[in-house]
Amino acid sequence: MNTFVPHEEWWAGLPKKVVSAGVLFLDENGRVLIVKPTYKDHWQLPGGVIEAHESPASGALREVQEEIGLRWR
């Protein structure tokens, strides 16, 4: 079961400085991995909004794990 927060409420809860990160994955044939989140109408690179305590790199790693289940260091 997904719990959705109204967009305005979600946006208001973000830090004043919004930072996001995405990860570009290519396979051996040069194809790009994109994802289609269930809560958006479009495709995108794996990634998302970085939390206040995270660096862009650690936030990108967390987002990739959340979105596609891949863990790496």
Rosetta silent file (secondary structure, phi, psi, omega in degrees, C-alpha in Angstrom):
SEQUENCE: MNTFVPHEEWWAGLPKKVVSAGVLFLDENGRVLIVKPTYKDHWQLPGGVIEAHESPASGALREVQEEIGLRWR
SCORE:     score description
SCORE:     0.000 S_00000001
   1 L     0.000  124.885  177.475    0.000    0.000    0.000 S_00000001
   2 L   -92.172  140.164  174.367    1.442    3.374   -1.026 S_00000001
   3 L  -110.663  118.344 -178.142    0.810    6.475    1.055 S_00000001
   4 L  -101.923  136.554  175.197    0.845    9.628   -1.019 S_00000001
   5 L   -99.292  134.872  177.049    1.468   13.075    0.399 S_00000001
   6 L   -53.592  141.547 -174.752   -0.142   15.946   -1.499 S_00000001
   7 H   -52.352  -45.103 -178.064    2.446   17.597   -3.758 S_00000001
   8 H   -62.666  -39.589  179.289    2.222   20.971   -2.023 S_00000001
   9 H   -68.346  -42.804  177.682    2.754   19.381    1.397 S_00000001
  10 H   -60.643  -47.407 -178.118    5.711   17.318    0.123 S_00000001
  11 H   -62.501  -42.300 -179.265    7.289   20.380   -1.509 S_00000001
  12 H   -65.385  -26.768 -178.847    6.812   22.514    1.633 S_00000001
  13 L   -83.382   -6.670  179.732    8.574   19.841    3.709 S_00000001
  14 L   -76.039  154.585  174.990   11.752   19.901    1.627 S_00000001
  15 L   -60.005  160.241 -179.128   14.831   21.788    2.797 S_00000001
  16 L   -63.022  -31.306  176.079   15.197   25.340    1.499 S_00000001
  17 L  -106.652  109.836 -176.717   18.064   24.204   -0.711 S_00000001
  18 L   -93.616  125.685  179.462   16.875   21.241   -2.755 S_00000001
  19 L  -124.506  136.161  174.965   19.584   18.895   -4.070 S_00000001
  20 E  -132.425  164.014  179.580   19.005   15.797   -6.118 S_00000001
  21 E  -144.215  147.181  175.958   21.239   13.206   -7.726 S_00000001
  22 E  -131.231  160.143 -178.820   20.816   10.635  -10.450 S_00000001
  23 L  -122.118  130.637  179.260   22.922    7.706  -11.582 S_00000001
  24 L   -98.553  114.433  176.872   23.654    6.895  -15.207 S_00000001
  25 L  -107.602  130.294  174.999   23.918    3.152  -15.861 S_00000001
  26 E  -120.468  140.294  173.406   25.063    1.882  -19.261 S_00000001
  27 L   -91.591 -177.341 -176.139   25.188   -1.747  -20.328 S_00000001
  28 L   -63.743  -16.394  177.860   27.804   -3.277  -22.635 S_00000001
  29 L   -99.266    5.816  178.518   25.769   -2.145  -25.660 S_00000001
  30 L    82.452    9.307  178.594   25.550    1.466  -24.486 S_00000001
  31 L   -77.113  144.320 -177.313   21.882    1.257  -23.493 S_00000001
  32 E   -97.692  135.574  175.213   20.776    3.547  -20.641 S_00000001
  33 L   -83.176  124.671  172.539   18.809    2.280  -17.644 S_00000001
  34 L  -126.473  156.824 -178.915   15.730    4.382  -16.933 S_00000001
  35 E  -125.659  155.523  175.247   12.956    3.788  -14.419 S_00000001
  36 L  -121.571   96.437  179.684    9.281    4.721  -14.276 S_00000001
  37 L   -60.332  147.929  179.913    8.319    5.432  -10.675 S_00000001
  38 L   -67.516  -19.035 -175.929    4.767    4.489   -9.736 S_00000001
  39 L  -101.494    9.861  178.449    4.183    8.021   -8.436 S_00000001
  40 L  -132.512  158.852 -179.705    5.222    9.897  -11.610 S_00000001
  41 L   -94.160    6.117 -175.616    3.950   10.048  -15.186 S_00000001
  42 L  -136.951  164.673  176.920    7.384    9.944  -16.805 S_00000001
  43 L   -86.746  154.048 -179.954   10.570    7.886  -17.089 S_00000001
  44 E  -159.429  169.849  172.001   13.821    9.063  -15.467 S_00000001
  45 L   -70.978  150.434  173.753   17.292    8.039  -14.353 S_00000001
  46 L   -60.540  135.232 -179.989   17.428    6.292  -10.966 S_00000001
  47 E   154.798 -171.151  179.311   17.894    8.931   -8.280 S_00000001
  48 E   169.492 -162.734 -175.984   16.022   11.521   -6.302 S_00000001
  49 E   -74.124  135.242  179.439   16.077   14.180   -3.627 S_00000001
  50 L   -87.122  135.521  178.377   19.037   14.146   -1.257 S_00000001
  51 L   -72.004  159.511 -175.375   18.314   14.290    2.469 S_00000001
  52 L   -58.551  -33.312 -176.746   19.763   17.178    4.512 S_00000001
  53 L   -88.999   -3.268 -173.796   22.402   14.961    6.181 S_00000001
  54 L   -99.647  151.997  167.189   23.550   13.210    2.966 S_00000001
  55 L   -82.886  161.005  175.953   26.191   13.950    0.393 S_00000001
  56 H   -56.263  -38.819 -179.286   25.035   13.738   -3.237 S_00000001
  57 H   -65.601  -47.914 -178.882   26.986   10.464   -3.626 S_00000001
  58 H   -68.748  -34.592  176.262   25.492    8.760   -0.558 S_00000001
  59 H   -65.573  -40.092  177.585   22.019   10.045   -1.446 S_00000001
  60 H   -63.592  -42.621  177.150   22.347    8.681   -4.979 S_00000001
  61 H   -60.211  -43.778  179.224   23.403    5.284   -3.585 S_00000001
  62 H   -63.166  -46.389 -178.842   20.393    5.261   -1.239 S_00000001
  63 H   -62.160  -40.727  178.417   17.979    6.264   -3.999 S_00000001
  64 H   -63.394  -42.670  178.175   19.296    3.555   -6.347 S_00000001
  65 H   -62.248  -43.162 -179.970   18.861    0.948   -3.616 S_00000001
  66 H   -65.242  -40.534 -172.865   15.301    2.168   -2.936 S_00000001
  67 H   -83.885  -38.966 -175.888   14.300    2.325   -6.594 S_00000001
  68 H  -126.200    0.883  175.630   15.943   -0.722   -8.159 S_00000001
  69 L    77.441   10.864 -178.954   17.299   -2.725   -5.208 S_00000001
  70 L   -91.422  127.565  176.418   20.949   -2.419   -6.270 S_00000001
  71 L  -115.111  130.839  172.921   23.543   -1.965   -3.499 S_00000001
  72 L  -152.187  166.573 -177.218   27.117   -1.048   -4.255 S_00000001
  73 L  -120.814    0.000    0.000   29.926    0.924   -2.648 S_00000001
